[in-house]
Amino acid sequence: MSNNHIELQSDTQTRPTKEMREAIASAEVGDEQGFNDPTVTALVERVAELFGKERAVFLPSGTMCNQISAAVHCGPGDDIIAERSAHIVGVEAGGISVLARAGAYPIDGERGVFSAEQAEAAVRTPWRYAPRTRLISIEQTANLAGGTIWPLETIRSVVDVAKRHELKMHMDGARVLNAVVASGVSAKDYAEGFDSVWLDLSKGLGCPVGAVLAGSSEFIDSAWRWKQRIGGSMRQAGIIAAAGVYALEHNVERMADDHANAKLLAKRLAPLDGLGVEPDHVETNIVVIDVSASGADAATWSKRLGEEGVRMAAIGPQKLRALTHLDVTREEVEQAGEIFATLAQGAFSPS
């Protein structure tokens, strides 16, 4: 619990632990732009090895990873194939149209995952009147769809589509390590066949800031140019990179606890009148709750939950999203379930 509330709004709300703060305080630092920061170097080398890529670059945010990747891979007027709920499509302020000057070709997948057949159908026939399909992007896990894990077999079939059409492949890996822990599939196996892939440090890993983007040496050279261009280059960045090194050593396997807590929350909420929750769909640390049958909208639920000490975000008129993380205990999840039960029994009236 943080500041006397149960924080289920997002796994971005984690606070650095005492041990992580100690790692930050004792970090060796240098000039990151001159490749003279040993802590940044240690972090990017570790992530490149994790994904089986030649090199990696440390960036301030996952959104910047997506935007730089799109800008490197695409030209003006190009199409990016992605699932409709993907972060790169709807939660980055239209950045791909500004920086890459590309457009999104959204696919309606199943719980955030589209098939190879859908990807094939979205590839445009070369024609001078049409945009050029250039990039296929997947989001592992599928955030707004409820933390769905892209199956490895599906990923590889989509990669095959990209190869046949000479397209680039990008993975928004904001929560890829959640998928690794839950599935047992390695990050390297998930990243095989991708031209760019990144992981977020500021979500389930519990860091205060940062993400790491990996790919070929040629890709990272181009990514660095974009990093410089849009103000992402830093100086003594080892101060924040140290948190990432610590997290990769200590905070990965413990994500299994977050997954168990999310499943527990879903099971507590599923029987409650007015709430639509599918425990079988909870694969990682995200629970999506449909409140449409409750008589109150998601904003009202979010407000009343907040008044009772549970922070949870509305992700649509009738949907709430809960995310478990290292700052939420099993006991707090059970407490949140009890608060939901009280509210579902009619303790508040919709306004």
C-alpha positions in Angstrom: 0.0 0.0 0.0 1.2 3.5 -0.8 0.1 6.7 1.0 -2.8 4.8 2.7 -4.3 3.5 -0.5 -4.2 0.3 -2.5 -2.6 1.3 -5.8 -4.1 -0.8 -8.7 -4.2 2.1 -11.1 -1.0 0.9 -13.0 2.3 -0.9 -12.5 3.9 2.4 -13.4 3.0 3.6 -9.9 5.7 1.5 -8.2 8.2 3.2 -5.9 11.9 2.3 -5.8 12.7 0.0 -2.9 15.4 0.8 -0.3 17.8 -1.6 -2.1 17.2 -0.1 -5.5 17.7 3.4 -4.1 21.0 2.2 -2.6 22.1 0.9 -6.1 21.1 4.3 -7.6 23.1 6.2 -4.9 26.2 4.1 -5.5 26.1 3.9 -9.3 29.3 4.6 -11.3 28.5 7.3 -13.8 30.0 9.1 -16.8 28.9 10.8 -20.0 26.3 8.6 -21.6 26.4 10.5 -24.9 30.1 9.7 -25.1 29.5 6.0 -24.2 31.5 6.7 -21.0 28.9 5.7 -18.4 29.8 2.2 -17.2 26.4 1.6 -15.6 24.5 2.5 -18.8 26.8 0.3 -20.8 26.2 -2.6 -18.4 22.4 -2.2 -18.7 22.3 -2.0 -22.5 24.7 -4.9 -22.9 22.6 -7.0 -20.6 19.4 -6.2 -22.5 20.9 -6.8 -25.9 22.1 -10.2 -24.7 18.6 -10.9 -23.1 17.0 -10.4 -26.5 19.7 -11.9 -28.6 20.4 -8.6 -30.4 23.7 -7.0 -31.4 23.2 -3.7 -29.4 20.8 -1.7 -27.4 20.2 1.9 -26.3 18.9 3.3 -23.1 15.9 5.7 -23.5 13.8 7.8 -21.1 10.5 6.0 -22.0 8.9 3.2 -23.8 6.9 5.6 -25.9 10.2 7.0 -27.2 11.3 3.4 -28.0 8.2 3.0 -30.1 8.5 6.3 -31.8 12.1 6.0 -32.6 11.6 2.5 -34.0 8.8 3.7 -36.3 10.9 6.6 -37.4 13.9 4.4 -38.3 11.8 1.7 -40.1 9.3 3.9 -41.9 9.2 6.7 -44.4 6.5 9.4 -45.0 3.2 7.8 -45.9 4.1 4.3 -44.9 1.7 1.9 -43.1 2.3 0.3 -39.7 0.2 -2.7 -39.0 -0.8 -3.1 -35.4 -3.7 -4.3 -33.2 -6.4 -1.6 -32.7 -5.9 -1.4 -28.9 -2.1 -1.1 -29.1 -0.2 1.6 -27.3 1.5 2.8 -30.5 -1.9 3.3 -32.2 -4.0 5.1 -29.6 -1.9 6.2 -26.5 1.0 8.1 -28.0 -0.6 11.3 -29.1 -0.4 10.3 -32.8 3.4 10.4 -32.6 3.9 8.0 -35.6 2.2 10.5 -37.8 4.4 13.4 -36.5 7.9 11.8 -36.2 7.8 8.9 -38.7 5.1 10.6 -40.8 3.6 7.2 -41.1 0.0 5.9 -40.5 -1.5 3.1 -38.5 -3.3 0.2 -40.1 -5.3 -1.1 -37.1 -6.4 -4.8 -36.9 -9.2 -6.0 -34.7 -7.5 -8.9 -32.9 -8.8 -11.4 -30.3 -7.9 -9.9 -26.9 -5.2 -7.8 -28.5 -3.7 -10.6 -30.6 -4.1 -10.8 -34.4 -3.4 -13.8 -36.6 -1.0 -14.3 -39.5 -4.0 -14.4 -41.8 -5.2 -11.0 -40.5 -1.6 -9.6 -41.0 -1.5 -11.0 -44.5 -4.8 -9.4 -45.4 -3.6 -6.0 -44.0 -0.5 -5.9 -46.3 -1.3 -3.6 -49.1 -0.7 -4.6 -52.7 2.1 -2.4 -54.1 0.3 0.4 -55.9 1.4 4.0 -56.4 -2.0 5.3 -55.1 -1.8 3.4 -51.8 0.4 3.7 -48.7 3.4 1.3 -48.6 3.1 -1.3 -45.9 6.4 -1.1 -44.1 6.2 -2.4 -40.5 4.3 -4.9 -38.4 4.2 -4.1 -34.7 3.0 -6.3 -31.8 2.5 -5.5 -28.1 3.7 -8.1 -25.7 1.7 -8.3 -23.4 -1.4 -6.7 -24.9 -2.1 -4.0 -22.3 -5.6 -2.7 -22.9 -6.8 -6.1 -23.9 -6.0 -7.4 -20.4 -2.4 -8.4 -20.4 -2.8 -11.1 -23.0 0.3 -13.0 -23.9 1.1 -13.4 -27.6 1.7 -17.1 -28.1 5.1 -17.9 -29.6 3.6 -19.9 -32.5 1.4 -16.9 -33.4 4.4 -14.5 -33.3 6.4 -16.7 -35.5 3.6 -17.1 -38.1 3.3 -13.2 -38.2 7.1 -12.9 -38.6 6.9 -15.3 -41.5 4.3 -13.0 -43.1 6.7 -10.0 -42.7 9.6 -12.0 -44.2 7.5 -12.9 -47.3 6.7 -9.3 -47.9 10.1 -7.9 -46.9 8.5 -5.9 -44.0 10.2 -4.9 -40.7 9.0 -6.4 -37.4 8.8 -4.4 -34.1 7.9 -5.6 -30.6 6.5 -3.2 -28.0 7.8 -5.2 -25.1 6.6 -2.9 -22.3 5.6 -6.0 -20.3 7.5 -8.7 -22.3 9.1 -10.0 -19.1 5.7 -10.6 -17.6 5.1 -12.8 -20.6 8.5 -14.5 -20.1 7.7 -15.3 -16.4 4.2 -16.5 -17.1 4.9 -18.6 -20.1 8.4 -19.9 -19.6 9.4 -18.8 -23.1 12.7 -16.8 -23.1 12.9 -13.2 -24.1 15.4 -14.3 -26.9 12.8 -16.7 -28.3 10.1 -14.1 -28.3 12.4 -11.5 -30.0 13.7 -13.8 -32.7 12.9 -12.4 -36.1 12.2 -8.8 -34.8 14.2 -5.9 -36.2 13.5 -3.9 -33.0 12.3 -4.8 -29.5 12.3 -3.1 -26.2 11.5 -3.6 -22.5 10.2 -1.1 -20.0 12.0 -0.6 -16.7 9.3 1.5 -15.0 6.5 -1.0 -14.9 6.7 -4.5 -13.3 10.4 -4.1 -12.8 9.8 -1.3 -10.4 12.2 1.3 -11.7 11.4 5.0 -11.5 12.2 5.7 -15.2 13.5 4.3 -18.4 13.3 1.7 -21.2 15.9 -0.1 -23.3 15.6 -0.6 -27.1 17.5 -3.4 -28.9 18.3 -4.4 -32.5 21.1 -4.7 -35.0 24.1 -2.4 -34.8 22.9 -0.6 -37.9 19.4 -0.1 -36.3 20.9 1.2 -33.0 23.1 3.7 -34.9 20.0 5.1 -36.5 18.1 5.0 -33.2 20.9 7.0 -31.6 20.5 9.7 -34.3 16.8 9.9 -33.5 17.5 9.9 -29.8 19.7 12.9 -30.3 17.2 14.6 -32.6 14.2 14.4 -30.2 16.1 15.2 -27.0 16.5 11.8 -25.5 20.2 11.9 -25.0 21.4 12.1 -21.5 24.6 12.7 -19.5 25.3 10.9 -16.2 22.4 8.5 -16.9 24.0 5.7 -14.8 22.1 7.2 -11.9 18.8 5.9 -13.4 20.3 3.0 -15.3 21.5 1.5 -12.0 17.9 0.9 -11.1 17.4 -1.1 -14.3 20.5 -3.2 -13.6 19.2 -3.9 -10.1 15.7 -4.7 -11.3 16.9 -7.2 -13.9 18.9 -9.0 -11.2 16.2 -9.0 -8.5 12.7 -8.2 -9.8 12.0 -10.5 -12.7 11.0 -13.8 -11.2 9.0 -12.2 -8.5 6.5 -11.0 -11.2 4.9 -14.5 -10.7 3.5 -13.0 -7.5 1.9 -10.2 -9.4 0.3 -12.7 -11.8 -1.0 -14.7 -8.9 -2.5 -11.6 -7.2 -4.2 -10.6 -10.5 -5.7 -14.0 -10.8 -6.9 -13.9 -7.2 -8.5 -10.5 -7.7 -10.3 -11.7 -10.8 -11.6 -14.7 -8.9 -12.8 -12.5 -6.1 -14.7 -10.2 -8.5 -16.1 -12.7 -11.0 -19.1 -13.8 -8.8 -20.1 -10.3 -7.9 -23.4 -9.0 -9.4 -23.0 -6.3 -12.1 -19.3 -7.0 -12.8 -18.0 -8.8 -15.8 -14.6 -10.5 -15.2 -13.1 -13.5 -16.9 -10.5 -15.1 -14.6 -9.4 -17.5 -17.4 -8.4 -14.4 -19.4 -6.0 -13.2 -16.7 -2.6 -14.4 -17.9 -0.3 -11.8 -16.3 -0.8 -8.8 -14.0 -3.8 -7.1 -15.6 -7.5 -7.5 -14.9 -10.1 -5.8 -17.0 -13.5 -5.3 -15.3 -16.7 -4.7 -17.3 -19.2 -2.7 -15.1 -21.9 -2.1 -17.7 -24.4 -4.4 -15.9 -23.8 -2.7 -12.5 -25.9 0.5 -13.1 -22.9 2.8 -12.7 -20.3 3.7 -15.3 -16.5 3.1 -15.0 -15.8 6.7 -13.9 -18.3 6.4 -11.0 -16.8 3.2 -10.0 -13.3 4.6 -10.1 -14.4 7.6 -8.0 -16.1 5.5 -5.3 -13.3 3.0 -5.2 -10.9 5.8 -4.7 -13.0 7.1 -1.8 -12.7 3.7 -0.2 -8.9 3.5 -0.6 -8.6 1.6 -3.9 -7.1 3.4 -6.9 -8.1 1.9 -10.2 -8.3 3.5 -13.7 -11.3 3.7 -16.1 -10.2 2.7 -19.6 -13.5 3.3 -21.2 -17.0 4.2 -20.4 -17.8 0.8 -18.9 -14.4 -0.7 -18.2 -11.9 -0.6 -15.3 -8.4 -1.9 -15.4 -6.5 -3.2 -12.4 -2.8 -3.9 -12.4 -0.9 -5.7 -9.7 2.8 -5.1 -9.0 5.5 -5.2 -6.4 3.9 -2.6 -4.2 0.6 -4.6 -3.8 0.4 -7.5 -1.4 -2.0 -10.5 -1.5 -3.7 -9.1 1.6 -4.3 -5.8 -0.2 -5.8 -7.6 -3.2 -8.2 -9.4 -0.9 -9.1 -6.2 0.8 -9.8 -4.6 -2.6 -12.0 -7.5 -3.4 -14.0 -6.9 -0.2 -14.4 -3.2 -1.1 -15.7 -4.2 -4.5 -18.1 -6.6 -2.9 -19.5 -3.9 -0.6 -20.0 -1.5 -3.5 -21.5 -4.2 -5.7 -24.1 -4.9 -3.0 -25.6 -1.4 -3.5 -23.7 0.7 -1.1 -23.7 3.5 -3.6 -26.1 4.7 -6.2 -25.0 5.7 -9.7 -25.0 9.5 -10.2 
